[in-house]
Amino acid sequence: MRCTGASGFDDCRPAQFSMLGVTPYLTHNAFVETLGTIARLPKGSEVVFDYLGAREDKSRRAARDDIRTKLSAWNEPVQSQPDPETLQREVLDLGFSQVHNFNAAALGARHVQELRGLPELPEDFYVMRARV
């Protein structure tokens, strides 16, 4: 690894990345490649991202399709909806040592005051925090 590139980013020191609102618009390969780059940074580096999870639950398929259709109509097509358990294994396999995966219910329980008055989170909404 080179340290402190032309941009001033020092990849020899731990860093924190926020990818909120980004993940659904990346292909799965591009997303995993980005996580792999972060996983190679020094211990203590971490990333937080949200994503729409895909489970083979037929009762949720219509809701997922509806979300995808609305986003596509806004010129923001969803490129990936990973299975939460599979994604967690992939993130650990990349070299992250800690992974916390929160589904909509867990987020609602943890942040009930902050979410008061906002629309309910879709069941397939997740936030993951991964630490090297």
C-alpha positions as CSV (number, residue, x, y, z in Angstrom):
1,M,0.0,0.0,0.0
2,R,1.2,3.5,-0.7
3,C,0.7,6.1,1.9
4,T,-0.8,9.5,1.3
5,G,-1.6,9.7,-2.4
6,A,-2.0,12.9,-4.5
7,S,-5.5,13.4,-3.0
8,G,-4.2,13.6,0.5
9,F,-5.9,10.4,1.6
10,D,-3.5,8.5,3.9
11,D,-4.2,4.8,3.3
12,C,-1.8,3.8,6.1
13,R,-4.2,5.2,8.7
14,P,-7.7,3.9,9.6
15,A,-10.5,5.6,7.8
16,Q,-14.3,5.6,8.0
17,F,-16.5,5.4,4.9
18,S,-20.2,6.1,4.6
19,M,-22.0,4.6,1.6
20,L,-25.5,5.5,2.6
21,G,-27.8,5.7,-0.4
22,V,-25.2,4.2,-2.7
23,T,-25.3,0.4,-2.6
24,P,-28.5,-0.3,-4.6
25,Y,-27.1,1.6,-7.6
26,L,-23.9,-0.4,-7.8
27,T,-23.6,-3.8,-9.5
28,H,-22.9,-6.5,-7.0
29,N,-19.3,-6.9,-8.4
30,A,-18.6,-3.2,-8.1
31,F,-19.9,-3.1,-4.6
32,V,-17.8,-6.1,-3.4
33,E,-14.8,-4.7,-5.1
34,T,-15.2,-1.4,-3.2
35,L,-15.6,-3.3,0.0
36,G,-12.5,-5.3,-0.8
37,T,-10.5,-2.1,-1.2
38,I,-11.8,-0.8,2.2
39,A,-11.0,-4.2,3.8
40,R,-7.3,-3.9,2.8
41,L,-7.0,-0.6,4.8
42,P,-5.5,-0.6,8.3
43,K,-7.2,-2.2,11.3
44,G,-9.9,0.1,12.7
45,S,-11.1,1.2,9.2
46,E,-14.8,0.8,8.8
47,V,-17.7,1.3,6.4
48,V,-21.4,1.9,7.0
49,F,-23.9,1.3,4.1
50,D,-27.5,0.7,3.6
51,Y,-29.0,-1.8,1.1
52,L,-32.3,-3.4,0.0
53,G,-32.0,-7.1,0.9
54,A,-33.4,-9.8,-1.3
55,R,-34.9,-12.8,0.3
56,E,-36.8,-15.4,-1.6
57,D,-39.9,-14.6,0.3
58,K,-42.7,-14.6,-2.3
59,S,-44.9,-12.3,-0.1
60,R,-42.2,-9.6,-0.3
61,R,-41.5,-10.0,-4.0
62,A,-44.3,-7.6,-5.0
63,A,-43.0,-4.9,-2.6
64,R,-39.4,-5.3,-3.9
65,D,-40.6,-5.1,-7.5
66,D,-42.6,-2.0,-6.6
67,I,-39.6,-0.3,-5.1
68,R,-37.5,-1.2,-8.1
69,T,-40.1,0.1,-10.5
70,K,-40.4,3.4,-8.7
71,L,-36.7,3.9,-8.6
72,S,-36.3,3.1,-12.2
73,A,-39.0,5.6,-13.1
74,W,-36.9,8.2,-11.3
75,N,-33.9,7.1,-13.5
76,E,-32.3,5.4,-10.5
77,P,-32.5,1.7,-11.4
78,V,-31.6,-0.8,-8.6
79,Q,-28.6,-2.8,-9.7
80,S,-28.3,-5.2,-6.7
81,Q,-30.3,-6.5,-3.8
82,P,-28.1,-9.0,-2.0
83,D,-29.3,-11.6,0.4
84,P,-28.5,-10.4,3.9
85,E,-26.9,-13.6,5.2
86,T,-24.9,-14.1,2.0
87,L,-23.7,-10.5,2.0
88,Q,-22.6,-10.8,5.7
89,R,-20.5,-13.9,4.8
90,E,-19.0,-12.1,1.8
91,V,-18.0,-9.1,3.9
92,L,-16.4,-11.3,6.5
93,D,-14.6,-13.3,3.8
94,L,-13.2,-10.0,2.4
95,G,-11.3,-9.5,5.7
96,F,-13.6,-7.5,7.9
97,S,-13.4,-8.6,11.5
98,Q,-16.7,-7.2,12.8
99,V,-20.0,-7.0,11.0
100,H,-23.2,-5.7,12.4
101,N,-26.3,-6.1,10.1
102,F,-29.4,-4.2,11.2
103,N,-32.8,-4.9,9.6
104,A,-35.6,-2.3,9.5
105,A,-37.2,-3.7,12.7
106,A,-33.9,-3.5,14.6
107,L,-33.3,0.1,13.3
108,G,-36.8,1.1,14.3
109,A,-36.3,-0.3,17.8
110,R,-32.9,1.4,18.3
111,H,-33.9,4.8,16.9
112,V,-37.6,5.0,17.7
113,Q,-37.3,8.7,18.7
114,E,-35.3,9.8,15.7
115,L,-37.7,7.9,13.3
116,R,-40.9,9.3,14.9
117,G,-43.1,10.9,12.2
118,L,-41.1,9.5,9.3
119,P,-42.5,6.9,6.9
120,E,-42.0,3.3,8.1
121,L,-38.9,1.6,6.7
122,P,-39.5,-1.2,4.3
123,E,-38.9,-4.6,5.7
124,D,-36.2,-5.3,3.2
125,F,-34.1,-2.2,4.3
126,Y,-30.8,-2.9,6.1
127,V,-27.9,-1.0,7.4
128,M,-24.5,-2.8,7.8
129,R,-21.5,-1.6,9.7
130,A,-18.2,-3.5,9.0
131,R,-14.9,-2.9,10.7
132,V,-11.5,-4.1,9.6
